[in-house]
Amino acid sequence: MIDYEYTVGMLPTVAMNLDTTLYMTLGGLVLSLSLGLVLALVKITRPFYLHHVADLYISFFRGSPLLVQLFLFYYGLPQLIPALAGMPAIVAVIIGLGLHFAAYMSESMRAAIISIHSGQMEAALSVGMTQGQGMRRIIIPQAARVAFPGLMNNAIDLLKSTSLAFTLGVVEIMARAQMEAASSFRFFESYLSVALIYWVVVMVCTWFQKWAEARLNRAYI
């Protein structure tokens, strides 16, 4: 029988480590958005054949499992670069999440940027802007509205992927639930409490997405 009282009682215990989960999510999100934009611009502008490097990067990080990549960063790289031997596990997770999801976000950004009519850039150049200014002031702000839903979906996937951090020894909500389950043998109830917490956080993110989309689309209605 499922002990619902135990599940409810587990929620505050598991939620104690929610700040670690959100910290990893925010760190990975900042890195993935920044790197994703760079990759998208490289693929569009194609400078000095760097788009081939971007293609290889995206292919690798989309083509291999995130868990394998986390193990490579935390356990594998220190063998090649001894200076990384003291890297904290949470830093490895943030870098791994950021690099992994940058590959996905870059494609969303690239598709959004090329969806903006070329006449927008021509108009920017005609009033004396450089191509970089036109991209920064005209194209990217419009593309952001188009890319936002896809980027939010990637952000939610990133949030849920932080549950893999326990494999590197980071004590976040999944690791806390696992420790509680091991001591009480209430595995279903413990993991159910984690699922409920993730569910609530994702619902908040979904509400924010709907609110932000309404604000972004207000000028186009």
Backbone torsions as a table, in degrees:
resi	resn	phi	psi	omega
1	MET	NA	143.3	178.5
2	ILE	-79.9	129.9	177.9
3	ASP	-93.3	94.1	-177.0
4	TYR	-67.3	-33.0	178.6
5	GLU	-64.2	-38.4	177.6
6	TYR	-65.9	-40.3	178.9
7	THR	-60.8	-46.7	179.0
8	VAL	-63.9	-39.3	179.1
9	GLY	-68.1	-24.1	179.5
10	MET	-76.7	-24.3	-174.1
11	LEU	-56.6	-49.1	178.7
12	PRO	-63.9	-35.4	-179.9
13	THR	-65.0	-46.4	-180.0
14	VAL	-68.9	-38.7	-177.6
15	ALA	-67.2	-14.2	177.7
16	MET	-59.0	-27.5	-178.7
17	ASN	-102.8	14.4	179.0
18	LEU	-64.7	-31.3	-180.0
19	ASP	-62.5	-34.9	177.7
20	THR	-66.3	-41.7	177.8
21	THR	-61.7	-45.6	-179.1
22	LEU	-68.7	-34.6	177.5
23	TYR	-62.9	-45.7	177.8
24	MET	-64.7	-38.3	178.9
25	THR	-62.7	-47.5	-179.0
26	LEU	-64.3	-44.7	179.0
27	GLY	-61.9	-46.1	178.8
28	GLY	-65.4	-34.5	-179.1
29	LEU	-68.4	-43.5	178.9
30	VAL	-61.2	-45.0	-179.3
31	LEU	-66.4	-44.2	-176.6
32	SER	-68.1	-38.1	178.3
33	LEU	-67.1	-43.1	-178.9
34	SER	-64.6	-50.8	-178.9
35	LEU	-68.7	-35.8	179.2
36	GLY	-62.3	-39.0	178.4
37	LEU	-66.2	-41.4	178.0
38	VAL	-60.9	-46.5	179.9
39	LEU	-61.7	-41.6	-180.0
40	ALA	-62.6	-44.3	-180.0
41	LEU	-66.8	-36.6	178.2
42	VAL	-63.9	-41.3	-178.8
43	LYS	-69.5	-29.2	-179.3
44	ILE	-81.5	-46.3	-176.4
45	THR	-83.7	-23.8	175.5
46	ARG	53.7	55.6	-178.6
47	PRO	-81.4	129.6	173.1
48	PHE	50.1	37.6	177.8
49	TYR	63.3	17.5	178.2
50	LEU	-68.8	-16.2	178.6
51	HIS	-64.5	-24.8	176.2
52	HIS	-69.1	-37.3	175.9
53	VAL	-65.2	-42.3	178.3
54	ALA	-62.8	-41.5	178.1
55	ASP	-61.2	-43.3	179.8
56	LEU	-64.2	-42.9	178.6
57	TYR	-59.1	-50.9	-177.7
58	ILE	-63.4	-40.3	179.8
59	SER	-61.9	-42.5	-178.4
60	PHE	-67.4	-49.0	-174.2
61	PHE	-75.0	-22.4	173.3
62	ARG	-86.9	-21.1	-173.5
63	GLY	-97.2	-4.1	178.5
64	SER	-125.1	149.9	-176.3
65	PRO	-65.2	145.8	179.3
66	LEU	-60.8	-38.8	-179.4
67	LEU	-61.6	-40.6	177.9
68	VAL	-64.1	-40.9	179.2
69	GLN	-63.9	-40.6	177.8
70	LEU	-62.0	-42.3	178.0
71	PHE	-64.3	-38.7	178.1
72	LEU	-61.5	-45.0	-177.7
73	PHE	-67.5	-42.3	-171.8
74	TYR	-87.0	-40.4	-176.6
75	TYR	-101.0	-32.6	-173.5
76	GLY	-86.1	-47.1	-176.0
77	LEU	-59.7	-38.3	178.8
78	PRO	-59.1	-24.1	176.5
79	GLN	-71.3	-30.5	179.5
80	LEU	-90.6	-35.0	-179.4
81	ILE	-124.5	92.0	-175.5
82	PRO	-56.0	-25.9	-179.5
83	ALA	-63.6	-20.3	-179.4
84	LEU	-88.3	1.9	-175.9
85	ALA	-61.9	-29.6	-179.1
86	GLY	-94.3	12.8	-178.3
87	MET	-65.1	125.5	178.1
88	PRO	-61.3	148.3	-177.6
89	ALA	-61.9	-37.5	-177.4
90	ILE	-66.9	-32.6	176.3
91	VAL	-67.6	-41.6	177.9
92	ALA	-61.4	-38.9	179.6
93	VAL	-66.2	-45.9	-179.0
94	ILE	-61.3	-45.4	179.1
95	ILE	-64.2	-44.2	-179.8
96	GLY	-61.9	-44.2	178.3
97	LEU	-64.1	-43.2	-178.9
98	GLY	-62.9	-46.3	-179.7
99	LEU	-66.3	-39.3	-178.4
100	HIS	-65.5	-51.8	-174.4
101	PHE	-78.6	-16.4	173.3
102	ALA	-60.7	-34.2	179.8
103	ALA	-63.5	-38.4	179.5
104	TYR	-76.9	-44.0	-177.5
105	MET	-66.4	-32.1	-179.9
106	SER	-61.9	-37.1	179.9
107	GLU	-70.5	-37.0	175.8
108	SER	-63.9	-42.9	179.9
109	MET	-67.0	-43.1	-179.6
110	ARG	-60.9	-44.9	179.8
111	ALA	-63.6	-38.2	-180.0
112	ALA	-68.2	-40.6	-178.3
113	ILE	-66.6	-44.4	-177.8
114	ILE	-74.4	-12.3	176.9
115	SER	-77.0	-16.6	177.6
116	ILE	-76.5	131.5	-174.5
117	HIS	-58.8	140.2	-178.4
118	SER	-62.7	-21.5	178.6
119	GLY	-63.7	-24.0	178.1
120	GLN	-64.8	-43.7	178.6
121	MET	-69.4	-38.9	178.2
122	GLU	-61.3	-38.8	178.3
123	ALA	-66.6	-39.4	178.5
124	ALA	-64.0	-42.1	179.5
125	LEU	-67.7	-32.3	-177.3
126	SER	-69.9	-21.5	179.3
127	VAL	-99.2	11.5	173.2
128	GLY	99.6	3.1	177.1
129	MET	-75.2	150.9	170.2
130	THR	-79.8	169.8	179.1
131	GLN	-63.9	-36.9	178.1
132	GLY	-65.7	-41.2	178.1
133	GLN	-65.9	-40.6	178.6
134	GLY	-63.0	-39.9	178.3
135	MET	-65.6	-44.3	-175.5
136	ARG	-73.0	-38.2	-172.8
137	ARG	-96.2	-26.7	-173.9
138	ILE	-113.2	-53.6	-170.9
139	ILE	-75.6	-53.1	-174.8
140	ILE	-61.9	-42.2	177.4
141	PRO	-59.1	-37.8	177.4
142	GLN	-72.7	-38.9	-179.5
143	ALA	-66.7	-29.7	-178.9
144	ALA	-60.4	-38.3	178.7
145	ARG	-64.5	-39.2	-179.5
146	VAL	-70.2	-39.8	-174.2
147	ALA	-81.5	-18.4	-170.2
148	PHE	-54.9	-48.7	-179.8
149	PRO	-58.0	-44.1	179.2
150	GLY	-65.6	-39.6	179.3
151	LEU	-66.5	-36.2	177.4
152	MET	-65.9	-38.1	176.0
153	ASN	-62.8	-41.0	176.1
154	ASN	-63.4	-39.4	179.6
155	ALA	-63.8	-39.1	178.3
156	ILE	-67.6	-39.8	175.6
157	ASP	-62.6	-38.8	177.9
158	LEU	-62.2	-44.2	177.9
159	LEU	-56.4	-48.1	-178.5
160	LYS	-69.1	-29.0	-179.8
161	SER	-71.9	-14.7	175.6
162	THR	-63.5	-15.4	177.8
163	SER	-64.3	-16.6	177.4
164	LEU	-78.5	-11.0	-176.0
165	ALA	-63.4	-24.7	-179.0
166	PHE	-65.0	-21.8	179.1
167	THR	-69.1	-18.9	177.3
168	LEU	-101.4	5.1	177.0
169	GLY	93.2	7.8	177.4
170	VAL	-78.4	128.8	-178.8
171	VAL	-89.9	91.9	172.9
172	GLU	-114.4	-163.5	-170.4
173	ILE	-66.2	-33.3	178.5
174	MET	-68.7	-42.7	179.0
175	ALA	-64.8	-40.0	178.5
176	ARG	-61.9	-43.2	178.7
177	ALA	-64.1	-38.7	179.6
178	GLN	-64.9	-39.9	178.7
179	MET	-66.5	-40.7	178.6
180	GLU	-66.6	-39.0	179.2
181	ALA	-65.5	-38.1	-179.3
182	ALA	-67.1	-30.5	-178.2
183	SER	-87.7	-27.0	-176.8
184	SER	-107.0	-14.7	-175.2
185	PHE	62.3	19.6	174.5
186	ARG	-98.4	71.3	-173.3
187	PHE	-68.6	-45.5	-177.3
188	PHE	-62.2	-47.9	-177.4
189	GLU	-64.2	-39.8	-178.8
190	SER	-65.5	-47.2	-179.1
191	TYR	-72.4	-28.2	175.2
192	LEU	-64.7	-37.9	178.7
193	SER	-63.5	-38.3	176.4
194	VAL	-63.9	-44.8	-179.6
195	ALA	-60.4	-40.1	-180.0
196	LEU	-65.6	-40.0	179.7
197	ILE	-66.3	-46.1	176.4
198	TYR	-59.3	-40.8	-179.0
199	TRP	-60.3	-45.6	-179.8
200	VAL	-63.6	-45.0	-179.8
201	VAL	-63.0	-40.9	179.1
202	VAL	-66.3	-37.2	177.2
203	MET	-63.3	-37.8	175.9
204	VAL	-63.9	-43.4	177.8
205	CYS	-62.1	-39.1	179.3
206	THR	-65.7	-40.9	176.6
207	TRP	-62.2	-43.5	178.6
208	PHE	-62.3	-39.9	179.3
209	GLN	-60.9	-45.5	-179.8
210	LYS	-64.2	-41.6	179.6
211	TRP	-64.5	-45.5	-178.4
212	ALA	-66.7	-39.0	178.7
213	GLU	-63.7	-39.3	178.3
214	ALA	-63.6	-39.7	178.3
215	ARG	-67.5	-42.9	-178.1
216	LEU	-67.8	-32.9	-176.6
217	ASN	-88.0	-4.6	-175.4
218	ARG	-59.0	-38.6	-177.7
219	ALA	-73.9	-11.5	-175.6
220	TYR	-106.3	2.6	-179.3
221	ILE	-90.6	NA	NA
